[in-house]
Amino acid sequence: MNHIVRRNRDLWDPFHMIADFQDEMNRAFGRTLTRRDDGTRTFSPDIDIREEADKFILGADFPAMRKEDLEVTILGNRLTLKGERKKEKEISEKDYRYSERSYGAFSRSFQLPAEVDAQKARATYKDGVLELVLPKSESAKPKQITVEVK
């Protein structure tokens, strides 16, 4: 499961470049280590998640997938995406000269830093891109309290 890390780029952080490098290395090795015994790669969608004051917005790439092949679940602050990218037709290995596309079932889970209101979540899927708008629950939103001075 992935944990969402908040980074404030407005403040100078001498370690942010190291953290970014580590993220990229984890991402690169995660892709290369997802090979099956037959040498083919398993599919894993690319995902971006950003946080705004009152919501999270997720963008995920699912090239050549139908929305019926995707499943999104939200439980508290855990978001899970599941699905399967299927080959259009079965082609013998001997017919291939070269192939980089990956196929198969996937499941990705993310622990968001705040609970979301699943009842108000919205999803759109267009041209192989899923966008989720996940409003934060009222208990997760910052509250401002007025202090009386006497």
DOFIZA-900142 format. One record per atom (N, C-alpha, C): residue number from 1; x, y, z. Coordinates in nm, 3 decimals, always signed. Layout:
! residues N
+-----+---------+---------+---------+
:   n :       X :       Y :       Z :
+-----+---------+---------+---------+
: NUM :       X :       Y :       Z :
...
+-----+---------+---------+---------+
//
This chain:
! residues 150
+-----+---------+---------+---------+
:   n :       X :       Y :       Z :
+-----+---------+---------+---------+
:   1 :  +0.085 :  -0.117 :  +0.000 :
:   1 :  +0.000 :  +0.000 :  +0.000 :
:   1 :  +0.089 :  +0.123 :  +0.000 :
:   2 :  +0.050 :  +0.221 :  -0.077 :
:   2 :  +0.123 :  +0.347 :  -0.085 :
:   2 :  +0.066 :  +0.447 :  +0.013 :
:   3 :  +0.155 :  +0.523 :  +0.074 :
:   3 :  +0.113 :  +0.633 :  +0.163 :
:   3 :  +0.138 :  +0.763 :  +0.090 :
:   4 :  +0.042 :  +0.851 :  +0.097 :
:   4 :  +0.055 :  +0.980 :  +0.033 :
:   4 :  +0.139 :  +1.070 :  +0.123 :
:   5 :  +0.242 :  +1.130 :  +0.065 :
:   5 :  +0.332 :  +1.215 :  +0.140 :
:   5 :  +0.307 :  +1.359 :  +0.099 :
:   6 :  +0.287 :  +1.443 :  +0.198 :
:   6 :  +0.269 :  +1.586 :  +0.172 :
:   6 :  +0.405 :  +1.652 :  +0.166 :
:   7 :  +0.426 :  +1.729 :  +0.061 :
:   7 :  +0.550 :  +1.804 :  +0.049 :
:   7 :  +0.515 :  +1.949 :  +0.022 :
:   8 :  +0.564 :  +2.037 :  +0.104 :
:   8 :  +0.542 :  +2.179 :  +0.085 :
:   8 :  +0.662 :  +2.235 :  +0.010 :
:   9 :  +0.644 :  +2.261 :  -0.120 :
:   9 :  +0.754 :  +2.308 :  -0.204 :
:   9 :  +0.784 :  +2.456 :  -0.183 :
:  10 :  +0.701 :  +2.525 :  -0.105 :
:  10 :  +0.726 :  +2.665 :  -0.079 :
:  10 :  +0.840 :  +2.683 :  +0.021 :
:  11 :  +0.861 :  +2.584 :  +0.103 :
:  11 :  +0.969 :  +2.589 :  +0.201 :
:  11 :  +1.090 :  +2.514 :  +0.147 :
:  12 :  +1.208 :  +2.563 :  +0.174 :
:  12 :  +1.329 :  +2.496 :  +0.127 :
:  12 :  +1.354 :  +2.375 :  +0.215 :
:  13 :  +1.367 :  +2.261 :  +0.151 :
:  13 :  +1.393 :  +2.136 :  +0.221 :
:  13 :  +1.512 :  +2.070 :  +0.154 :
:  14 :  +1.627 :  +2.064 :  +0.221 :
:  14 :  +1.746 :  +2.009 :  +0.156 :
:  14 :  +1.732 :  +1.861 :  +0.119 :
:  15 :  +1.635 :  +1.793 :  +0.176 :
:  15 :  +1.622 :  +1.650 :  +0.149 :
:  15 :  +1.515 :  +1.618 :  +0.045 :
:  16 :  +1.446 :  +1.720 :  -0.008 :
:  16 :  +1.338 :  +1.689 :  -0.102 :
:  16 :  +1.391 :  +1.627 :  -0.231 :
:  17 :  +1.510 :  +1.666 :  -0.274 :
:  17 :  +1.567 :  +1.606 :  -0.396 :
:  17 :  +1.599 :  +1.459 :  -0.372 :
:  18 :  +1.646 :  +1.426 :  -0.255 :
:  18 :  +1.675 :  +1.286 :  -0.222 :
:  18 :  +1.545 :  +1.206 :  -0.216 :
:  19 :  +1.443 :  +1.263 :  -0.155 :
:  19 :  +1.314 :  +1.194 :  -0.147 :
:  19 :  +1.254 :  +1.174 :  -0.285 :
:  20 :  +1.265 :  +1.276 :  -0.371 :
:  20 :  +1.215 :  +1.263 :  -0.509 :
:  20 :  +1.291 :  +1.154 :  -0.583 :
:  21 :  +1.423 :  +1.151 :  -0.565 :
:  21 :  +1.505 :  +1.049 :  -0.630 :
:  21 :  +1.465 :  +0.910 :  -0.582 :
:  22 :  +1.444 :  +0.896 :  -0.452 :
:  22 :  +1.402 :  +0.767 :  -0.398 :
:  22 :  +1.267 :  +0.725 :  -0.454 :
:  23 :  +1.173 :  +0.819 :  -0.466 :
:  23 :  +1.042 :  +0.789 :  -0.525 :
:  23 :  +1.057 :  +0.739 :  -0.668 :
:  24 :  +1.143 :  +0.807 :  -0.745 :
:  24 :  +1.164 :  +0.767 :  -0.884 :
:  24 :  +1.230 :  +0.629 :  -0.893 :
:  25 :  +1.325 :  +0.602 :  -0.806 :
:  25 :  +1.391 :  +0.470 :  -0.805 :
:  25 :  +1.291 :  +0.361 :  -0.767 :
:  26 :  +1.209 :  +0.387 :  -0.665 :
:  26 :  +1.106 :  +0.290 :  -0.626 :
:  26 :  +1.011 :  +0.264 :  -0.741 :
:  27 :  +0.973 :  +0.370 :  -0.808 :
:  27 :  +0.881 :  +0.357 :  -0.923 :
:  27 :  +0.947 :  +0.277 :  -1.035 :
:  28 :  +1.074 :  +0.307 :  -1.065 :
:  28 :  +1.145 :  +0.236 :  -1.173 :
:  28 :  +1.163 :  +0.089 :  -1.138 :
:  29 :  +1.206 :  +0.059 :  -1.017 :
:  29 :  +1.226 :  -0.081 :  -0.981 :
:  29 :  +1.095 :  -0.153 :  -0.965 :
:  30 :  +0.991 :  -0.083 :  -0.923 :
:  30 :  +0.859 :  -0.145 :  -0.913 :
:  30 :  +0.811 :  -0.193 :  -1.048 :
:  31 :  +0.842 :  -0.117 :  -1.152 :
:  31 :  +0.803 :  -0.157 :  -1.287 :
:  31 :  +0.886 :  -0.273 :  -1.337 :
:  32 :  +1.016 :  -0.272 :  -1.314 :
:  32 :  +1.099 :  -0.378 :  -1.369 :
:  32 :  +1.083 :  -0.508 :  -1.293 :
:  33 :  +1.041 :  -0.501 :  -1.168 :
:  33 :  +1.027 :  -0.623 :  -1.089 :
:  33 :  +0.888 :  -0.684 :  -1.099 :
:  34 :  +0.804 :  -0.631 :  -1.186 :
:  34 :  +0.669 :  -0.685 :  -1.200 :
:  34 :  +0.660 :  -0.777 :  -1.322 :
:  35 :  +0.756 :  -0.864 :  -1.336 :
:  35 :  +0.757 :  -0.959 :  -1.447 :
:  35 :  +0.705 :  -1.094 :  -1.400 :
:  36 :  +0.633 :  -1.161 :  -1.488 :
:  36 :  +0.584 :  -1.295 :  -1.461 :
:  36 :  +0.693 :  -1.396 :  -1.493 :
:  37 :  +0.667 :  -1.522 :  -1.462 :
:  37 :  +0.762 :  -1.628 :  -1.493 :
:  37 :  +0.790 :  -1.641 :  -1.641 :
:  38 :  +0.691 :  -1.607 :  -1.725 :
:  38 :  +0.710 :  -1.620 :  -1.870 :
:  38 :  +0.780 :  -1.498 :  -1.931 :
:  39 :  +0.823 :  -1.402 :  -1.847 :
:  39 :  +0.896 :  -1.286 :  -1.896 :
:  39 :  +0.810 :  -1.166 :  -1.929 :
:  40 :  +0.678 :  -1.184 :  -1.934 :
:  40 :  +0.591 :  -1.071 :  -1.964 :
:  40 :  +0.573 :  -0.985 :  -1.839 :
:  41 :  +0.544 :  -0.858 :  -1.861 :
:  41 :  +0.524 :  -0.767 :  -1.749 :
:  41 :  +0.377 :  -0.761 :  -1.712 :
:  42 :  +0.350 :  -0.739 :  -1.584 :
:  42 :  +0.213 :  -0.717 :  -1.540 :
:  42 :  +0.182 :  -0.569 :  -1.552 :
:  43 :  +0.056 :  -0.538 :  -1.572 :
:  43 :  +0.014 :  -0.399 :  -1.589 :
:  43 :  -0.002 :  -0.331 :  -1.455 :
:  44 :  +0.047 :  -0.208 :  -1.445 :
:  44 :  +0.028 :  -0.125 :  -1.327 :
:  44 :  +0.006 :  +0.018 :  -1.375 :
:  45 :  -0.111 :  +0.076 :  -1.347 :
:  45 :  -0.141 :  +0.209 :  -1.400 :
:  45 :  -0.057 :  +0.319 :  -1.334 :
:  46 :  -0.030 :  +0.424 :  -1.411 :
:  46 :  +0.037 :  +0.543 :  -1.359 :
:  46 :  -0.069 :  +0.630 :  -1.292 :
:  47 :  -0.036 :  +0.681 :  -1.173 :
:  47 :  -0.134 :  +0.753 :  -1.092 :
:  47 :  -0.072 :  +0.880 :  -1.033 :
:  48 :  -0.150 :  +0.987 :  -1.035 :
:  48 :  -0.114 :  +1.112 :  -0.966 :
:  48 :  -0.225 :  +1.143 :  -0.866 :
:  49 :  -0.186 :  +1.187 :  -0.747 :
:  49 :  -0.284 :  +1.230 :  -0.647 :
:  49 :  -0.238 :  +1.365 :  -0.594 :
:  50 :  -0.330 :  +1.461 :  -0.596 :
:  50 :  -0.296 :  +1.591 :  -0.538 :
:  50 :  -0.402 :  +1.625 :  -0.434 :
:  51 :  -0.359 :  +1.706 :  -0.337 :
:  51 :  -0.447 :  +1.745 :  -0.229 :
:  51 :  -0.477 :  +1.893 :  -0.237 :
:  52 :  -0.604 :  +1.926 :  -0.222 :
:  52 :  -0.647 :  +2.064 :  -0.208 :
:  52 :  -0.707 :  +2.078 :  -0.068 :
:  53 :  -0.745 :  +2.198 :  -0.031 :
:  53 :  -0.792 :  +2.222 :  +0.105 :
:  53 :  -0.909 :  +2.132 :  +0.144 :
:  54 :  -1.001 :  +2.108 :  +0.051 :
:  54 :  -1.121 :  +2.033 :  +0.086 :
:  54 :  -1.138 :  +1.900 :  +0.012 :
:  55 :  -1.036 :  +1.860 :  -0.067 :
:  55 :  -1.052 :  +1.737 :  -0.144 :
:  55 :  -0.918 :  +1.684 :  -0.194 :
:  56 :  -0.922 :  +1.558 :  -0.240 :
:  56 :  -0.811 :  +1.495 :  -0.310 :
:  56 :  -0.857 :  +1.475 :  -0.454 :
:  57 :  -0.765 :  +1.488 :  -0.548 :
:  57 :  -0.797 :  +1.464 :  -0.689 :
:  57 :  -0.697 :  +1.362 :  -0.741 :
:  58 :  -0.750 :  +1.253 :  -0.795 :
:  58 :  -0.666 :  +1.146 :  -0.846 :
:  58 :  -0.682 :  +1.139 :  -0.997 :
:  59 :  -0.572 :  +1.124 :  -1.066 :
:  59 :  -0.572 :  +1.098 :  -1.210 :
:  59 :  -0.498 :  +0.968 :  -1.233 :
:  60 :  -0.555 :  +0.877 :  -1.312 :
:  60 :  -0.492 :  +0.748 :  -1.338 :
:  60 :  -0.507 :  +0.713 :  -1.485 :
:  61 :  -0.399 :  +0.660 :  -1.541 :
:  61 :  -0.397 :  +0.622 :  -1.682 :
:  61 :  -0.427 :  +0.474 :  -1.699 :
:  62 :  -0.529 :  +0.445 :  -1.777 :
:  62 :  -0.568 :  +0.308 :  -1.808 :
:  62 :  -0.583 :  +0.293 :  -1.959 :
:  63 :  -0.471 :  +0.296 :  -2.032 :
:  63 :  -0.480 :  +0.289 :  -2.178 :
:  63 :  -0.544 :  +0.158 :  -2.224 :
:  64 :  -0.631 :  +0.171 :  -2.323 :
:  64 :  -0.697 :  +0.056 :  -2.387 :
:  64 :  -0.779 :  -0.027 :  -2.288 :
:  65 :  -0.834 :  +0.039 :  -2.185 :
:  65 :  -0.920 :  -0.032 :  -2.090 :
:  65 :  -1.060 :  +0.029 :  -2.093 :
:  66 :  -1.157 :  -0.056 :  -2.071 :
:  66 :  -1.296 :  -0.010 :  -2.061 :
:  66 :  -1.325 :  +0.021 :  -1.914 :
:  67 :  -1.417 :  +0.115 :  -1.892 :
:  67 :  -1.450 :  +0.151 :  -1.754 :
:  67 :  -1.510 :  +0.032 :  -1.678 :
:  68 :  -1.573 :  -0.061 :  -1.751 :
:  68 :  -1.631 :  -0.180 :  -1.688 :
:  68 :  -1.524 :  -0.272 :  -1.629 :
:  69 :  -1.398 :  -0.254 :  -1.671 :
:  69 :  -1.288 :  -0.337 :  -1.621 :
:  69 :  -1.218 :  -0.275 :  -1.500 :
:  70 :  -1.274 :  -0.164 :  -1.448 :
:  70 :  -1.216 :  -0.094 :  -1.333 :
:  70 :  -1.308 :  -0.102 :  -1.212 :
:  71 :  -1.248 :  -0.106 :  -1.095 :
:  71 :  -1.324 :  -0.104 :  -0.970 :
:  71 :  -1.254 :  -0.008 :  -0.873 :
:  72 :  -1.331 :  +0.084 :  -0.816 :
:  72 :  -1.278 :  +0.181 :  -0.721 :
:  72 :  -1.353 :  +0.163 :  -0.590 :
:  73 :  -1.279 :  +0.148 :  -0.480 :
:  73 :  -1.343 :  +0.140 :  -0.348 :
:  73 :  -1.275 :  +0.239 :  -0.254 :
:  74 :  -1.356 :  +0.293 :  -0.164 :
:  74 :  -1.308 :  +0.387 :  -0.063 :
:  74 :  -1.359 :  +0.339 :  +0.071 :
:  75 :  -1.268 :  +0.325 :  +0.165 :
:  75 :  -1.304 :  +0.288 :  +0.301 :
:  75 :  -1.224 :  +0.377 :  +0.395 :
:  76 :  -1.293 :  +0.473 :  +0.458 :
:  76 :  -1.225 :  +0.568 :  +0.545 :
:  76 :  -1.130 :  +0.653 :  +0.465 :
:  77 :  -0.999 :  +0.637 :  +0.489 :
:  77 :  -0.900 :  +0.712 :  +0.411 :
:  77 :  -0.819 :  +0.620 :  +0.319 :
:  78 :  -0.869 :  +0.499 :  +0.297 :
:  78 :  -0.802 :  +0.404 :  +0.207 :
:  78 :  -0.876 :  +0.398 :  +0.073 :
:  79 :  -0.801 :  +0.422 :  -0.033 :
:  79 :  -0.853 :  +0.418 :  -0.169 :
:  79 :  -0.790 :  +0.299 :  -0.240 :
:  80 :  -0.872 :  +0.217 :  -0.303 :
:  80 :  -0.821 :  +0.100 :  -0.375 :
:  80 :  -0.874 :  +0.101 :  -0.518 :
:  81 :  -0.783 :  +0.080 :  -0.612 :
:  81 :  -0.817 :  +0.067 :  -0.753 :
:  81 :  -0.782 :  -0.076 :  -0.796 :
:  82 :  -0.878 :  -0.144 :  -0.857 :
:  82 :  -0.856 :  -0.280 :  -0.907 :
:  82 :  -0.906 :  -0.290 :  -1.048 :
:  83 :  -0.852 :  -0.383 :  -1.121 :
:  83 :  -0.899 :  -0.406 :  -1.257 :
:  83 :  -0.811 :  -0.503 :  -1.330 :
:  84 :  -0.835 :  -0.511 :  -1.460 :
:  84 :  -0.754 :  -0.599 :  -1.543 :
:  84 :  -0.745 :  -0.542 :  -1.683 :
:  85 :  -0.624 :  -0.535 :  -1.732 :
:  85 :  -0.601 :  -0.494 :  -1.871 :
:  85 :  -0.583 :  -0.622 :  -1.951 :
:  86 :  -0.676 :  -0.646 :  -2.042 :
:  86 :  -0.679 :  -0.771 :  -2.117 :
:  86 :  -0.627 :  -0.750 :  -2.258 :
:  87 :  -0.566 :  -0.855 :  -2.312 :
:  87 :  -0.525 :  -0.852 :  -2.452 :
:  87 :  -0.651 :  -0.859 :  -2.536 :
:  88 :  -0.651 :  -0.785 :  -2.647 :
:  88 :  -0.768 :  -0.784 :  -2.734 :
:  88 :  -0.795 :  -0.920 :  -2.795 :
:  89 :  -0.690 :  -0.987 :  -2.836 :
:  89 :  -0.704 :  -1.122 :  -2.890 :
:  89 :  -0.578 :  -1.199 :  -2.858 :
:  90 :  -0.591 :  -1.327 :  -2.852 :
:  90 :  -0.476 :  -1.411 :  -2.820 :
:  90 :  -0.387 :  -1.426 :  -2.943 :
:  91 :  -0.262 :  -1.392 :  -2.927 :
:  91 :  -0.164 :  -1.404 :  -3.036 :
:  91 :  -0.049 :  -1.488 :  -2.984 :
:  92 :  -0.004 :  -1.578 :  -3.064 :
:  92 :  +0.105 :  -1.667 :  -3.026 :
:  92 :  +0.233 :  -1.588 :  -3.004 :
:  93 :  +0.314 :  -1.631 :  -2.908 :
:  93 :  +0.441 :  -1.566 :  -2.880 :
:  93 :  +0.529 :  -1.563 :  -3.005 :
:  94 :  +0.524 :  -1.665 :  -3.087 :
:  94 :  +0.610 :  -1.672 :  -3.205 :
:  94 :  +0.574 :  -1.566 :  -3.308 :
:  95 :  +0.452 :  -1.509 :  -3.301 :
:  95 :  +0.411 :  -1.406 :  -3.396 :
:  95 :  +0.468 :  -1.268 :  -3.361 :
:  96 :  +0.520 :  -1.251 :  -3.238 :
:  96 :  +0.572 :  -1.122 :  -3.196 :
:  96 :  +0.717 :  -1.106 :  -3.238 :
:  97 :  +0.748 :  -0.985 :  -3.281 :
:  97 :  +0.888 :  -0.947 :  -3.305 :
:  97 :  +0.938 :  -0.869 :  -3.183 :
:  98 :  +0.848 :  -0.786 :  -3.129 :
:  98 :  +0.885 :  -0.698 :  -3.018 :
:  98 :  +0.758 :  -0.654 :  -2.947 :
:  99 :  +0.758 :  -0.651 :  -2.815 :
:  99 :  +0.639 :  -0.609 :  -2.742 :
:  99 :  +0.679 :  -0.548 :  -2.608 :
: 100 :  +0.628 :  -0.427 :  -2.580 :
: 100 :  +0.650 :  -0.361 :  -2.451 :
: 100 :  +0.522 :  -0.348 :  -2.371 :
: 101 :  +0.408 :  -0.371 :  -2.431 :
: 101 :  +0.282 :  -0.357 :  -2.361 :
: 101 :  +0.271 :  -0.462 :  -2.252 :
: 102 :  +0.205 :  -0.422 :  -2.145 :
: 102 :  +0.185 :  -0.515 :  -2.034 :
: 102 :  +0.036 :  -0.534 :  -2.009 :
: 103 :  +0.001 :  -0.650 :  -1.961 :
: 103 :  -0.138 :  -0.687 :  -1.939 :
: 103 :  -0.150 :  -0.758 :  -1.804 :
: 104 :  -0.273 :  -0.772 :  -1.759 :
: 104 :  -0.299 :  -0.850 :  -1.639 :
: 104 :  -0.380 :  -0.774 :  -1.537 :
: 105 :  -0.410 :  -0.845 :  -1.429 :
: 105 :  -0.486 :  -0.787 :  -1.319 :
: 105 :  -0.394 :  -0.701 :  -1.233 :
: 106 :  -0.451 :  -0.599 :  -1.172 :
: 106 :  -0.375 :  -0.513 :  -1.083 :
: 106 :  -0.463 :  -0.472 :  -0.966 :
: 107 :  -0.399 :  -0.432 :  -0.859 :
: 107 :  -0.466 :  -0.375 :  -0.743 :
: 107 :  -0.369 :  -0.277 :  -0.680 :
: 108 :  -0.412 :  -0.153 :  -0.667 :
: 108 :  -0.330 :  -0.050 :  -0.605 :
: 108 :  -0.409 :  +0.013 :  -0.492 :
: 109 :  -0.349 :  +0.026 :  -0.375 :
: 109 :  -0.414 :  +0.088 :  -0.260 :
: 109 :  -0.332 :  +0.206 :  -0.212 :
: 110 :  -0.403 :  +0.310 :  -0.168 :
: 110 :  -0.338 :  +0.432 :  -0.121 :
: 110 :  -0.401 :  +0.473 :  +0.012 :
: 111 :  -0.316 :  +0.504 :  +0.108 :
: 111 :  -0.360 :  +0.554 :  +0.237 :
: 111 :  -0.354 :  +0.707 :  +0.229 :
: 112 :  -0.469 :  +0.772 :  +0.219 :
: 112 :  -0.474 :  +0.918 :  +0.210 :
: 112 :  -0.452 :  +0.978 :  +0.348 :
: 113 :  -0.399 :  +1.101 :  +0.355 :
: 113 :  -0.372 :  +1.161 :  +0.486 :
: 113 :  -0.495 :  +1.205 :  +0.563 :
: 114 :  -0.613 :  +1.198 :  +0.501 :
: 114 :  -0.736 :  +1.236 :  +0.569 :
: 114 :  -0.850 :  +1.151 :  +0.516 :
: 115 :  -0.952 :  +1.134 :  +0.597 :
: 115 :  -1.069 :  +1.056 :  +0.556 :
: 115 :  -1.149 :  +1.132 :  +0.451 :
: 116 :  -1.205 :  +1.056 :  +0.355 :
: 116 :  -1.286 :  +1.119 :  +0.250 :
: 116 :  -1.432 :  +1.081 :  +0.267 :
: 117 :  -1.519 :  +1.165 :  +0.209 :
: 117 :  -1.663 :  +1.139 :  +0.211 :
: 117 :  -1.698 :  +1.061 :  +0.085 :
: 118 :  -1.705 :  +0.930 :  +0.096 :
: 118 :  -1.727 :  +0.842 :  -0.020 :
: 118 :  -1.860 :  +0.871 :  -0.088 :
: 119 :  -1.959 :  +0.917 :  -0.013 :
: 119 :  -2.091 :  +0.946 :  -0.071 :
: 119 :  -2.086 :  +1.063 :  -0.169 :
: 120 :  -1.990 :  +1.153 :  -0.152 :
: 120 :  -1.981 :  +1.270 :  -0.239 :
: 120 :  -1.871 :  +1.257 :  -0.345 :
: 121 :  -1.804 :  +1.143 :  -0.349 :
: 121 :  -1.696 :  +1.122 :  -0.446 :
: 121 :  -1.754 :  +1.118 :  -0.587 :
: 122 :  -1.677 :  +1.172 :  -0.683 :
: 122 :  -1.718 :  +1.172 :  -0.824 :
: 122 :  -1.607 :  +1.109 :  -0.907 :
: 123 :  -1.648 :  +1.036 :  -1.010 :
: 123 :  -1.551 :  +0.974 :  -1.100 :
: 123 :  -1.591 :  +1.002 :  -1.244 :
: 124 :  -1.492 :  +1.035 :  -1.325 :
: 124 :  -1.513 :  +1.047 :  -1.469 :
: 124 :  -1.406 :  +0.964 :  -1.539 :
: 125 :  -1.443 :  +0.909 :  -1.653 :
: 125 :  -1.349 :  +0.825 :  -1.729 :
: 125 :  -1.361 :  +0.864 :  -1.876 :
: 126 :  -1.253 :  +0.916 :  -1.931 :
: 126 :  -1.255 :  +0.960 :  -2.070 :
: 126 :  -1.118 :  +0.936 :  -2.132 :
: 127 :  -1.119 :  +0.878 :  -2.250 :
: 127 :  -0.996 :  +0.854 :  -2.327 :
: 127 :  -0.889 :  +0.779 :  -2.246 :
: 128 :  -0.932 :  +0.683 :  -2.167 :
: 128 :  -0.837 :  +0.602 :  -2.090 :
: 128 :  -0.783 :  +0.667 :  -1.965 :
: 129 :  -0.842 :  +0.780 :  -1.925 :
: 129 :  -0.797 :  +0.850 :  -1.804 :
: 129 :  -0.912 :  +0.857 :  -1.704 :
: 130 :  -0.885 :  +0.805 :  -1.585 :
: 130 :  -0.982 :  +0.811 :  -1.475 :
: 130 :  -0.948 :  +0.931 :  -1.389 :
: 131 :  -1.051 :  +1.012 :  -1.357 :
: 131 :  -1.032 :  +1.121 :  -1.262 :
: 131 :  -1.130 :  +1.102 :  -1.149 :
: 132 :  -1.077 :  +1.100 :  -1.028 :
: 132 :  -1.160 :  +1.090 :  -0.907 :
: 132 :  -1.147 :  +1.220 :  -0.830 :
: 133 :  -1.261 :  +1.274 :  -0.787 :
: 133 :  -1.263 :  +1.388 :  -0.697 :
: 133 :  -1.318 :  +1.335 :  -0.566 :
: 134 :  -1.234 :  +1.340 :  -0.463 :
: 134 :  -1.266 :  +1.279 :  -0.334 :
: 134 :  -1.274 :  +1.387 :  -0.227 :
: 135 :  -1.394 :  +1.438 :  -0.198 :
: 135 :  -1.406 :  +1.542 :  -0.095 :
: 135 :  -1.367 :  +1.487 :  +0.042 :
: 136 :  -1.298 :  +1.569 :  +0.117 :
: 136 :  -1.264 :  +1.529 :  +0.254 :
: 136 :  -1.390 :  +1.528 :  +0.339 :
: 137 :  -1.394 :  +1.437 :  +0.435 :
: 137 :  -1.509 :  +1.434 :  +0.525 :
: 137 :  -1.506 :  +1.558 :  +0.613 :
: 138 :  -1.622 :  +1.594 :  +0.665 :
: 138 :  -1.631 :  +1.715 :  +0.748 :
: 138 :  -1.535 :  +1.708 :  +0.867 :
: 139 :  -1.519 :  +1.590 :  +0.925 :
: 139 :  -1.429 :  +1.577 :  +1.040 :
: 139 :  -1.283 :  +1.596 :  +1.002 :
: 140 :  -1.250 :  +1.578 :  +0.874 :
: 140 :  -1.111 :  +1.592 :  +0.828 :
: 140 :  -1.078 :  +1.734 :  +0.786 :
: 141 :  -1.179 :  +1.815 :  +0.762 :
: 141 :  -1.155 :  +1.952 :  +0.716 :
: 141 :  -1.109 :  +2.039 :  +0.833 :
: 142 :  -1.018 :  +2.133 :  +0.807 :
: 142 :  -0.973 :  +2.221 :  +0.914 :
: 142 :  -1.086 :  +2.310 :  +0.964 :
: 143 :  -1.090 :  +2.329 :  +1.092 :
: 143 :  -1.192 :  +2.413 :  +1.153 :
: 143 :  -1.126 :  +2.541 :  +1.206 :
: 144 :  -1.193 :  +2.651 :  +1.186 :
: 144 :  -1.142 :  +2.777 :  +1.240 :
: 144 :  -1.228 :  +2.815 :  +1.359 :
: 145 :  -1.163 :  +2.844 :  +1.468 :
: 145 :  -1.235 :  +2.880 :  +1.591 :
: 145 :  -1.203 :  +3.026 :  +1.622 :
: 146 :  -1.307 :  +3.104 :  +1.646 :
: 146 :  -1.290 :  +3.243 :  +1.682 :
: 146 :  -1.263 :  +3.251 :  +1.832 :
: 147 :  -1.158 :  +3.321 :  +1.865 :
: 147 :  -1.120 :  +3.336 :  +2.006 :
: 147 :  -1.162 :  +3.474 :  +2.051 :
: 148 :  -1.242 :  +3.478 :  +2.159 :
: 148 :  -1.285 :  +3.607 :  +2.215 :
: 148 :  -1.178 :  +3.659 :  +2.309 :
: 149 :  -1.151 :  +3.785 :  +2.295 :
: 149 :  -1.053 :  +3.850 :  +2.385 :
: 149 :  -1.132 :  +3.934 :  +2.483 :
: 150 :  -1.110 :  +3.912 :  +2.612 :
: 150 :  -1.181 :  +3.987 :  +2.715 :
: 150 :  -1.087 :  +4.069 :  +2.796 :
+-----+---------+---------+---------+
//
